[in-house]
Amino acid sequence: MKIVKIALFLLVVILLAPQITTAAGPFGPPQPAVKTAGGYHTGIGYWVQEDRYENGAEQGARQNQVYSELGYGSPEGWEITARVGMSDLRMTEAFRSSTAATTTDKQDFAEGGKFFSTWGAKGFYPFNKTFGIGAFVQGTYYFSDFTDAVSGRQNGAPFSAELRMKSLWEANAGIGFQVTVPQAIKIYLGPHFHYSEFKASPSLDVAGLALASGEKILRNRSLFGGFAGIEVPLAKGFRLNLEGQYTERLSAGAAVLYVY
């Protein structure tokens, strides 16, 4: 009966995934962060997100994120989590010119200090005290657009333009395998699906610039990747989580949780 309930829960979560994508940060261990009777946890974390996007040309992206989270877990094996944080965005060679007729004062797009929110849900089934398997979905939405300005000369005439990265969002889903070793340390890994997109909208159409030559939607190149991590219990209910994710680029971070 327990595994049936978890399976039904995961099915509902997966069906609702497109509506809750409103992943930034770690997925965490498949097993919820709860005590025996279930309950809440809070946490803070830092995450470095790297990705590659494309729409004709490829663009590398890097984000530094800090966040706080609140979660509720059940002893039956499911958990929901919400995060709020701030992030920057750097796009390499977003203003790179592909023609000698256009020159710019810089090549990279960069802006910081934008708020985002991440929502996630997971379910876990333990085979025994050591091994278990779980599944999760996680979505992130950025409340504000990222903007940066570029200036230069086109065919000898000066220009100045603003590039706006609009409606950035991300969705993740995956399966995690977990092993619990002595000292209640959890080690986990698994495959995951990753999708992210945004709209690049320049105030001026500058021919020859990678992301400022007309409005376009960019999507991440690699849809599938892997993740691995470790959770180590600390004193008085605190836990340390370290995780890395790979989808053509490596993303990684750390979080400290407190379980009530």
C-alpha positions in Angstrom: 0.0 0.0 0.0 2.8 2.4 0.8 4.6 2.0 -2.5 1.2 2.5 -4.3 0.6 5.8 -2.5 4.1 7.0 -3.4 3.6 6.0 -7.0 0.3 7.8 -7.3 1.8 10.9 -5.7 4.7 10.9 -8.2 2.3 10.5 -11.1 0.3 13.5 -10.0 3.5 15.6 -9.6 4.7 14.6 -13.1 1.4 15.5 -14.7 1.4 18.9 -13.0 5.1 19.6 -13.8 4.4 22.0 -16.7 2.1 24.1 -14.4 4.5 24.4 -11.5 7.6 25.6 -13.4 7.4 28.9 -11.9 15.7 24.2 -11.3 17.7 26.3 -9.7 19.9 24.6 -7.1 20.4 21.1 -5.9 17.9 18.3 -6.1 19.0 16.9 -2.8 18.9 13.3 -1.6 15.9 11.2 -2.8 14.9 10.6 0.9 13.1 13.6 2.4 14.8 15.7 5.1 12.6 14.8 8.0 12.7 13.1 11.4 10.8 9.9 12.1 7.4 11.7 12.5 7.9 14.0 9.5 7.9 17.8 9.6 9.5 20.9 8.4 13.1 21.9 7.4 14.7 25.2 6.5 18.0 25.9 4.8 20.3 28.3 3.0 22.5 27.5 0.0 24.8 28.7 -2.7 24.8 27.4 -6.3 26.8 27.9 -9.4 24.7 27.1 -12.5 26.3 26.6 -15.9 24.4 25.9 -19.2 24.6 26.3 -22.9 21.8 27.7 -25.0 21.2 27.8 -28.7 19.1 29.4 -31.4 21.3 29.3 -34.5 24.4 30.2 -32.5 25.5 28.7 -29.2 25.8 30.8 -26.0 27.3 29.9 -22.7 25.6 31.0 -19.5 26.7 31.2 -15.9 24.8 32.1 -12.7 25.7 32.5 -9.1 22.8 32.0 -6.8 22.1 32.3 -3.1 18.8 31.1 -1.7 16.8 30.1 1.4 14.3 27.2 1.4 11.4 25.8 3.4 10.2 22.2 3.0 7.7 19.8 4.5 8.2 16.1 4.4 6.1 13.1 5.4 7.3 9.8 7.0 5.5 8.1 4.1 8.3 9.3 1.8 7.1 12.5 0.0 8.3 16.1 0.3 7.6 19.5 -1.1 10.1 22.4 -1.1 10.0 26.1 -1.9 13.0 28.4 -2.4 13.5 32.1 -2.8 16.8 33.5 -3.9 18.8 36.0 -5.9 20.9 35.3 -9.0 23.1 37.0 -11.5 23.4 36.1 -15.2 26.4 36.1 -17.5 26.2 35.2 -21.2 29.6 34.8 -22.8 30.0 36.5 -26.2 26.4 37.7 -26.3 27.7 40.9 -28.0 30.3 39.3 -30.1 30.3 40.6 -33.7 30.4 38.3 -36.6 31.1 41.0 -39.1 33.9 43.6 -39.5 31.3 46.3 -40.2 30.1 46.2 -36.5 32.4 46.7 -33.5 31.3 46.8 -29.8 32.8 48.0 -26.5 32.4 44.5 -24.9 31.4 40.9 -25.7 29.8 39.5 -22.6 26.3 40.2 -21.2 26.2 40.5 -17.4 23.7 41.6 -14.7 23.0 40.6 -11.1 20.6 40.8 -8.3 17.4 39.3 -9.7 14.9 37.3 -7.6 13.8 33.8 -8.4 11.6 31.1 -6.9 12.0 27.3 -7.1 9.3 24.7 -6.3 9.9 21.0 -6.0 8.4 17.7 -5.0 9.9 14.3 -4.5 8.9 10.8 -3.4 11.1 8.0 -2.0 10.8 4.3 -1.5 13.3 2.5 0.8 14.2 -1.1 -0.1 15.8 -1.5 3.3 17.7 0.7 5.8 20.6 1.1 3.3 19.2 1.3 -0.2 16.3 3.3 -1.7 15.1 5.0 -4.9 13.2 8.2 -5.5 11.9 10.6 -8.1 11.5 14.3 -8.2 10.3 17.3 -10.2 11.6 20.8 -9.8 10.9 24.1 -11.5 12.3 27.7 -11.3 11.0 31.0 -12.5 12.7 34.4 -12.5 10.5 37.3 -11.5 12.5 40.0 -13.3 14.3 40.4 -16.6 18.0 40.6 -16.9 19.3 43.6 -18.9 22.6 45.0 -20.1 23.7 47.7 -22.5 26.2 47.6 -25.3 27.5 50.4 -27.5 29.8 50.5 -30.6 29.9 51.4 -34.3 28.1 49.9 -37.2 29.3 50.9 -40.7 31.0 53.8 -39.1 27.9 55.1 -37.3 27.7 55.0 -33.4 24.9 52.9 -31.8 23.8 52.1 -28.3 21.4 49.2 -27.5 19.9 47.4 -24.5 19.6 43.7 -24.4 16.9 42.2 -22.2 16.7 38.5 -21.2 13.0 37.9 -20.6 11.0 35.1 -19.0 13.8 32.8 -17.9 12.5 29.6 -16.5 13.8 26.1 -15.9 12.3 22.6 -15.3 13.9 19.4 -14.1 12.8 15.9 -13.3 14.8 12.8 -12.5 15.3 9.5 -10.6 17.8 9.2 -7.7 19.4 6.1 -6.2 20.5 6.4 -2.6 22.7 4.5 -0.2 23.0 5.3 3.5 26.4 4.5 5.0 27.6 4.6 8.6 27.0 7.8 10.5 23.7 8.3 8.6 25.6 9.8 5.6 23.5 9.7 2.4 25.2 9.2 -1.0 23.0 9.5 -4.1 23.2 9.8 -7.9 21.0 9.4 -10.9 19.9 10.7 -14.3 17.7 13.8 -14.8 15.9 15.7 -17.5 16.7 19.4 -17.8 14.9 22.1 -19.9 15.4 25.9 -19.8 14.6 28.8 -22.0 14.4 32.6 -22.2 13.7 35.3 -24.8 16.5 37.6 -25.9 14.9 41.0 -26.8 17.2 43.8 -28.0 16.0 47.4 -28.1 17.8 47.9 -31.4 18.4 45.3 -34.2 22.2 45.3 -34.6 23.2 43.1 -37.5 26.1 40.8 -36.7 25.7 40.6 -33.0 25.0 37.2 -31.5 22.0 38.0 -29.3 21.2 41.6 -30.4 20.2 40.9 -34.0 16.5 40.5 -33.5 14.2 39.0 -30.9 14.7 35.2 -30.4 14.0 32.4 -28.0 16.9 30.4 -26.8 16.8 26.9 -25.3 19.4 24.8 -23.5 21.3 22.4 -25.8 21.3 19.2 -23.7 18.1 17.8 -22.3 19.5 15.0 -20.2 22.3 14.7 -17.7 23.3 13.2 -14.4 23.7 14.3 -10.8 25.4 13.1 -7.6 25.7 14.3 -4.1 26.2 13.6 -0.4 24.4 14.7 2.7 26.3 14.6 6.0 24.5 15.0 9.4 26.0 17.8 11.6 25.3 18.6 15.2 21.9 19.5 16.6 19.7 18.8 13.6 21.8 20.5 11.0 22.8 18.7 7.7 25.3 19.6 5.0 24.5 18.9 1.4 27.0 18.9 -1.4 25.9 18.2 -5.0 27.0 18.4 -8.6 25.0 18.2 -11.8 26.2 17.8 -15.4 24.3 18.6 -18.6 27.1 19.5 -21.0 28.4 21.9 -18.3 29.1 21.3 -14.6 26.9 23.0 -12.0 27.6 22.6 -8.3 26.8 24.0 -4.8 26.4 23.5 -1.1 23.5 23.9 1.3 23.0 23.7 5.1 19.6 22.4 6.3 18.0 22.4 9.7 15.4 19.7 10.4 12.8 20.5 13.0 
